[in-house]
Amino acid sequence: MQRPFLFLLFAAAPLMAQASDATTDNQAIERAVRDYIESQHKVDPARMERGLDPKLAKRTYWKGADGAEFVMQTDFDTMVRVAATYNKDGSKFPAQPRVDIRILDVDQRVATVKLSADEWIDYMHLYKNQRSEWKIVNVLWQYHDTARQASKK
């Protein structure tokens, strides 16, 4: 009776290890995404830095004051500045901000995530670097109300 049990235990061990690695990765991915959004809520540029890759490319489509549409890009340094300044007076977010993180796919060292926040959505690509840290490298975003995707005239 003990031999079949030991066989099952040894056979299941690699699967349990993979499940544990997936849980750890999912937690680290979620932490990077929370660093990104909560650093803006709580005015914490260090958390923004921790969650982003220095080569970050954050993009959205935008309509200029002249009516021409273009792709607007934001970089790492700008996002760190946003985390330091955007909500400094505490008025930019509700008391209990909406943060819904859905990990859509993870494959070894790359992941895709959808973040739904109060006024917008972000589709994110993350990668796991050589130090096993998950970093956001790409963000494509839009407001829920796409009419806001324009400069004021």
Order of alpha helices (4+ residues) and beta strands (2+ residues): alpha-alpha-beta-beta-alpha-beta-beta-beta-beta
